[in-house]
Amino acid sequence: MASFWALIKGAKRIEWIALIAALAVIALLFANAPGAREDAGASPLEQRVAEALSRVTGAGRVRVLVGEGEGAGVLVMAEGAGEIRVALELARAVSTVLGVPSERVEVLKMNGGG
């Protein structure tokens, strides 16, 4: 451990830059790893809808993507969507909450990795 600190004290500017770059890459890898916060890029609306839908019995983890622009559609990915009852309940809830016609709502089964 003492040799590590001696190495740090003797590091030159380029070595510090390389160390900082390496730490940044590691941080990015962990941020994008499975199990990391999945909704980091989701809008507040998408996050709120996904949170509400995840409380539907059997839904499991849920992600929501709301299309932009006129006639926008909604994509719902849920672990429990393989069960038809769950998929129908999720689609009906999204249609009701967002005022989107049911034909513009797609519910898909989310794989185990997210």
LUMKEMAR-574923 format. One record per residue: residue number from 1; x, y, z of N, C-alpha, C in turn. Coordinates in Angstrom, 3 decimals, padded with zeros to 6 digits. Example, Ala and Ser with C-alpha at 12.3 -4.5 7.8 and 13.67 -1.06 7.14 Angstrom:
BEGIN
- 1 | 013.190 | -005.690 | 007.800 | 012.300 | -004.500 | 007.800 | 013.200 | -003.300 | 007.800
- 2 | 012.850 | -002.250 | 007.080 | 013.670 | -001.060 | 007.140 | 012.900 | 000.030 | 007.870
//
This chain:
BEGIN
- 1 | 000.825 | -001.192 | 000.000 | 000.000 | 000.000 | 000.000 | 000.869 | 001.256 | 000.000
- 2 | 001.986 | 001.196 | 000.687 | 002.883 | 002.357 | 000.732 | 003.435 | 002.661 | -000.652
- 3 | 003.718 | 001.607 | -001.438 | 004.237 | 001.843 | -002.777 | 003.168 | 002.491 | -003.678
- 4 | 001.901 | 002.203 | -003.416 | 000.822 | 002.830 | -004.180 | 000.821 | 004.333 | -003.954
- 5 | 000.916 | 004.746 | -002.684 | 000.930 | 006.183 | -002.380 | 002.174 | 006.861 | -002.921
- 6 | 003.299 | 006.154 | -002.886 | 004.525 | 006.720 | -003.453 | 004.365 | 006.904 | -004.954
- 7 | 003.708 | 005.966 | -005.602 | 003.447 | 006.061 | -007.037 | 002.531 | 007.247 | -007.343
- 8 | 001.501 | 007.435 | -006.506 | 000.565 | 008.546 | -006.692 | 001.282 | 009.889 | -006.527
- 9 | 002.140 | 009.999 | -005.494 | 002.854 | 011.249 | -005.242 | 003.798 | 011.594 | -006.386
- 10 | 004.360 | 010.586 | -007.027 | 005.315 | 010.820 | -008.102 | 004.689 | 010.903 | -009.482
- 11 | 003.365 | 010.806 | -009.562 | 002.694 | 010.808 | -010.865 | 002.826 | 012.157 | -011.552
- 12 | 002.969 | 012.079 | -012.854 | 003.052 | 013.290 | -013.666 | 001.661 | 013.661 | -014.152
- 13 | 001.562 | 014.813 | -014.743 | 000.273 | 015.329 | -015.196 | -000.432 | 014.367 | -016.154
- 14 | 000.250 | 013.785 | -017.109 | -000.369 | 012.876 | -018.077 | -000.892 | 011.615 | -017.391
- 15 | -000.202 | 011.184 | -016.355 | -000.652 | 010.001 | -015.622 | -001.946 | 010.305 | -014.865
- 16 | -002.066 | 011.503 | -014.338 | -003.304 | 011.892 | -013.665 | -004.465 | 011.935 | -014.650
- 17 | -004.187 | 012.482 | -015.821 | -005.229 | 012.545 | -016.843 | -005.669 | 011.142 | -017.243
- 18 | -004.730 | 010.244 | -017.402 | -005.055 | 008.854 | -017.753 | -005.860 | 008.185 | -016.641
- 19 | -005.491 | 008.452 | -015.396 | -006.204 | 007.870 | -014.262 | -007.643 | 008.385 | -014.211
- 20 | -007.814 | 009.678 | -014.395 | -009.161 | 010.262 | -014.383 | -009.996 | 009.721 | -015.537
- 21 | -009.397 | 009.584 | -016.707 | -010.116 | 009.038 | -017.861 | -010.546 | 007.591 | -017.596
- 22 | -009.657 | 006.810 | -017.010 | -009.983 | 005.414 | -016.706 | -011.129 | 005.329 | -015.705
- 23 | -011.109 | 006.177 | -014.697 | -012.190 | 006.182 | -013.710 | -013.521 | 006.607 | -014.348
- 24 | -013.467 | 007.549 | -015.277 | -014.685 | 007.978 | -015.969 | -015.270 | 006.839 | -016.794
- 25 | -014.418 | 006.085 | -017.482 | -014.879 | 004.945 | -018.280 | -015.520 | 003.895 | -017.381
- 26 | -014.892 | 003.617 | -016.254 | -015.443 | 002.635 | -015.306 | -016.800 | 003.101 | -014.793
- 27 | -016.920 | 004.384 | -014.467 | -018.193 | 004.921 | -013.988 | -019.283 | 004.785 | -015.048
- 28 | -018.946 | 005.042 | -016.308 | -019.924 | 004.899 | -017.385 | -020.351 | 003.453 | -017.573
- 29 | -019.410 | 002.540 | -017.450 | -019.746 | 001.122 | -017.585 | -020.709 | 000.682 | -016.491
- 30 | -020.464 | 001.133 | -015.266 | -021.356 | 000.763 | -014.173 | -022.715 | 001.431 | -014.321
- 31 | -022.748 | 002.641 | -014.837 | -024.021 | 003.343 | -015.012 | -024.890 | 002.650 | -016.050
- 32 | -024.283 | 001.998 | -017.048 | -025.030 | 001.335 | -018.118 | -025.169 | -000.163 | -017.917
- 33 | -024.702 | -000.666 | -016.785 | -024.760 | -002.102 | -016.520 | -026.200 | -002.534 | -016.255
- 34 | -026.530 | -003.810 | -016.576 | -027.861 | -004.303 | -016.235 | -028.086 | -004.161 | -014.747
- 35 | -029.278 | -003.733 | -014.383 | -029.586 | -003.514 | -012.986 | -029.328 | -002.084 | -012.556
- 36 | -028.644 | -001.306 | -013.394 | -028.472 | 000.109 | -013.092 | -029.819 | 000.788 | -013.280
- 37 | -029.950 | 001.964 | -012.823 | -031.218 | 002.684 | -012.947 | -031.667 | 002.701 | -014.396
- 38 | -032.767 | 001.998 | -014.655 | -033.215 | 001.815 | -016.030 | -033.904 | 003.047 | -016.599
- 39 | -034.507 | 003.840 | -015.725 | -035.294 | 004.955 | -016.220 | -034.530 | 006.268 | -016.228
- 40 | -033.203 | 006.194 | -016.234 | -032.390 | 007.407 | -016.178 | -032.679 | 008.333 | -017.346
- 41 | -032.969 | 007.797 | -018.530 | -033.238 | 008.627 | -019.690 | -034.718 | 008.911 | -019.899
- 42 | -035.562 | 008.393 | -019.019 | -037.004 | 008.561 | -019.178 | -037.431 | 009.948 | -018.716
- 43 | -038.475 | 010.455 | -019.360 | -039.040 | 011.744 | -018.955 | -039.761 | 011.573 | -017.616
- 44 | -040.022 | 012.668 | -016.925 | -040.782 | 012.561 | -015.670 | -042.148 | 011.890 | -015.859
- 45 | -042.810 | 012.188 | -016.979 | -044.099 | 011.551 | -017.260 | -043.930 | 010.045 | -017.405
- 46 | -042.934 | 009.627 | -018.186 | -042.691 | 008.193 | -018.391 | -042.361 | 007.505 | -017.070
- 47 | -041.591 | 008.157 | -016.233 | -041.235 | 007.589 | -014.931 | -042.460 | 007.427 | -014.046
- 48 | -043.326 | 008.451 | -014.026 | -044.531 | 008.385 | -013.189 | -045.474 | 007.290 | -013.668
- 49 | -045.652 | 007.187 | -014.982 | -046.544 | 006.155 | -015.528 | -045.972 | 004.766 | -015.251
- 50 | -044.669 | 004.597 | -015.454 | -044.043 | 003.293 | -015.202 | -044.172 | 002.898 | -013.736
- 51 | -043.978 | 003.864 | -012.853 | -044.112 | 003.569 | -011.420 | -045.527 | 003.124 | -011.084
- 52 | -046.515 | 003.817 | -011.628 | -047.906 | 003.450 | -011.377 | -048.223 | 002.074 | -011.954
- 53 | -047.774 | 001.815 | -013.182 | -048.062 | 000.526 | -013.823 | -047.383 | -000.634 | -013.105
- 54 | -046.217 | -000.393 | -012.525 | -045.503 | -001.477 | -011.832 | -046.270 | -001.961 | -010.601
- 55 | -047.257 | -001.182 | -010.171 | -048.067 | -001.578 | -009.012 | -049.253 | -002.452 | -009.393
- 56 | -049.469 | -002.637 | -010.695 | -050.521 | -003.547 | -011.143 | -050.087 | -004.966 | -010.788
- 57 | -050.986 | -005.727 | -010.208 | -050.665 | -007.093 | -009.795 | -050.134 | -007.904 | -010.967
- 58 | -048.940 | -008.458 | -010.808 | -048.339 | -009.304 | -011.834 | -047.505 | -008.567 | -012.862
- 59 | -047.473 | -007.235 | -012.814 | -046.751 | -006.469 | -013.829 | -045.234 | -006.602 | -013.686
- 60 | -044.729 | -006.639 | -012.473 | -043.277 | -006.673 | -012.271 | -042.654 | -005.343 | -012.646
- 61 | -041.397 | -005.405 | -013.111 | -040.715 | -004.172 | -013.540 | -041.361 | -003.667 | -014.814
- 62 | -041.467 | -002.338 | -014.932 | -042.125 | -001.724 | -016.087 | -041.313 | -000.542 | -016.579
- 63 | -041.206 | -000.424 | -017.889 | -040.627 | 000.763 | -018.535 | -041.650 | 001.288 | -019.522
- 64 | -041.686 | 002.607 | -019.668 | -042.651 | 003.241 | -020.559 | -041.913 | 004.204 | -021.473
- 65 | -042.286 | 004.196 | -022.742 | -041.740 | 005.128 | -023.719 | -042.920 | 005.789 | -024.413
- 66 | -043.010 | 007.115 | -024.269 | -044.091 | 007.872 | -024.885 | -043.535 | 008.541 | -026.128
- 67 | -044.152 | 008.263 | -027.283 | -043.721 | 008.864 | -028.534 | -043.960 | 010.363 | -028.529
- 68 | -043.178 | 011.066 | -029.314 | -043.301 | 012.522 | -029.382 | -044.061 | 012.921 | -030.637
- 69 | -044.664 | 014.091 | -030.607 | -045.352 | 014.609 | -031.782 | -046.817 | 014.234 | -031.799
- 70 | -047.478 | 014.655 | -032.883 | -048.905 | 014.408 | -033.047 | -049.181 | 012.918 | -033.221
- 71 | -050.288 | 012.447 | -032.631 | -050.661 | 011.042 | -032.751 | -049.637 | 010.122 | -032.117
- 72 | -048.918 | 010.657 | -031.053 | -047.861 | 009.864 | -030.418 | -048.378 | 008.567 | -029.852
- 73 | -047.596 | 007.465 | -029.991 | -047.949 | 006.178 | -029.418 | -047.216 | 005.978 | -028.105
- 74 | -047.558 | 004.874 | -027.409 | -046.937 | 004.550 | -026.131 | -046.499 | 003.098 | -026.164
- 75 | -045.260 | 002.877 | -025.775 | -044.709 | 001.525 | -025.660 | -044.527 | 001.212 | -024.187
- 76 | -045.098 | 000.085 | -023.759 | -044.967 | -000.369 | -022.380 | -044.246 | -001.705 | -022.415
- 77 | -043.166 | -001.803 | -021.660 | -042.443 | -003.070 | -021.526 | -042.543 | -003.487 | -020.069
- 78 | -043.075 | -004.680 | -019.836 | -043.280 | -005.147 | -018.476 | -042.908 | -006.612 | -018.367
- 79 | -042.340 | -006.967 | -017.222 | -041.956 | -008.368 | -017.007 | -043.170 | -009.294 | -017.070
- 80 | -044.289 | -008.843 | -016.552 | -045.477 | -009.694 | -016.490 | -046.384 | -009.618 | -017.684
- 81 | -045.963 | -008.918 | -018.729 | -046.840 | -008.722 | -019.893 | -047.055 | -010.001 | -020.698
- 82 | -046.352 | -011.069 | -020.381 | -046.582 | -012.339 | -021.055 | -047.918 | -012.942 | -020.663
- 83 | -048.452 | -012.494 | -019.548 | -049.770 | -012.932 | -019.096 | -050.801 | -011.968 | -019.693
- 84 | -051.744 | -012.481 | -020.451 | -052.675 | -011.646 | -021.211 | -053.461 | -010.699 | -020.323
- 85 | -053.887 | -011.163 | -019.136 | -054.638 | -010.295 | -018.226 | -053.825 | -009.068 | -017.852
- 86 | -052.552 | -009.272 | -017.538 | -051.673 | -008.164 | -017.150 | -051.482 | -007.212 | -018.328
- 87 | -051.220 | -007.757 | -019.504 | -050.999 | -006.918 | -020.685 | -052.223 | -006.057 | -020.984
- 88 | -053.419 | -006.646 | -020.884 | -054.645 | -005.889 | -021.149 | -054.873 | -004.800 | -020.101
- 89 | -054.618 | -005.111 | -018.841 | -054.778 | -004.113 | -017.787 | -053.800 | -002.955 | -017.961
- 90 | -052.559 | -003.263 | -018.343 | -051.555 | -002.215 | -018.560 | -051.961 | -001.328 | -019.731
- 91 | -052.406 | -001.940 | -020.823 | -052.821 | -001.172 | -022.004 | -054.009 | -000.279 | -021.684
- 92 | -054.983 | -000.811 | -020.968 | -056.169 | -000.023 | -020.612 | -055.800 | 001.132 | -019.685
- 93 | -054.901 | 000.884 | -018.743 | -054.482 | 001.936 | -017.814 | -053.760 | 003.064 | -018.547
- 94 | -052.859 | 002.701 | -019.467 | -052.113 | 003.714 | -020.227 | -053.067 | 004.530 | -021.082
- 95 | -053.984 | 003.860 | -021.743 | -054.954 | 004.547 | -022.594 | -055.779 | 005.534 | -021.773
- 96 | -056.187 | 005.129 | -020.586 | -057.001 | 005.974 | -019.728 | -056.214 | 007.163 | -019.192
- 97 | -055.038 | 006.901 | -018.655 | -054.248 | 007.956 | -018.011 | -053.721 | 008.979 | -019.010
- 98 | -053.239 | 008.507 | -020.147 | -052.624 | 009.410 | -021.116 | -053.583 | 009.877 | -022.207
- 99 | -054.792 | 009.326 | -022.241 | -055.756 | 009.721 | -023.266 | -055.332 | 009.311 | -024.657
- 100 | -054.621 | 008.192 | -024.742 | -054.127 | 007.686 | -026.023 | -055.072 | 006.574 | -026.482
- 101 | -055.490 | 006.585 | -027.742 | -056.353 | 005.501 | -028.223 | -055.669 | 004.146 | -028.026
- 102 | -056.450 | 003.141 | -027.719 | -055.887 | 001.824 | -027.412 | -055.062 | 001.251 | -028.559
- 103 | -055.406 | 001.609 | -029.799 | -054.625 | 001.095 | -030.936 | -053.239 | 001.747 | -031.034
- 104 | -052.993 | 002.780 | -030.235 | -051.685 | 003.452 | -030.221 | -050.851 | 003.035 | -029.010
- 105 | -051.296 | 001.994 | -028.287 | -050.587 | 001.489 | -027.109 | -050.118 | 000.077 | -027.407
- 106 | -048.833 | -000.157 | -027.237 | -048.250 | -001.489 | -027.449 | -047.635 | -001.951 | -026.133
- 107 | -048.020 | -003.153 | -025.703 | -047.488 | -003.723 | -024.464 | -046.692 | -004.960 | -024.823
- 108 | -045.437 | -004.974 | -024.406 | -044.529 | -006.095 | -024.709 | -043.971 | -006.687 | -023.423
- 109 | -043.620 | -007.959 | -023.484 | -042.982 | -008.624 | -022.347 | -041.520 | -008.202 | -022.296
- 110 | -041.097 | -007.742 | -021.118 | -039.713 | -007.360 | -020.900 | -038.903 | -008.606 | -020.586
- 111 | -037.723 | -008.712 | -021.201 | -036.890 | -009.878 | -020.884 | -036.307 | -009.723 | -019.495
- 112 | -035.731 | -010.783 | -018.964 | -035.200 | -010.787 | -017.598 | -034.123 | -009.772 | -017.350
- 113 | -033.344 | -009.384 | -018.375 | -032.253 | -008.441 | -018.187 | -032.680 | -007.004 | -018.225
- 114 | -033.935 | -006.719 | -018.522 | -034.393 | -005.340 | -018.542 | -034.476 | -004.864 | -019.933
//
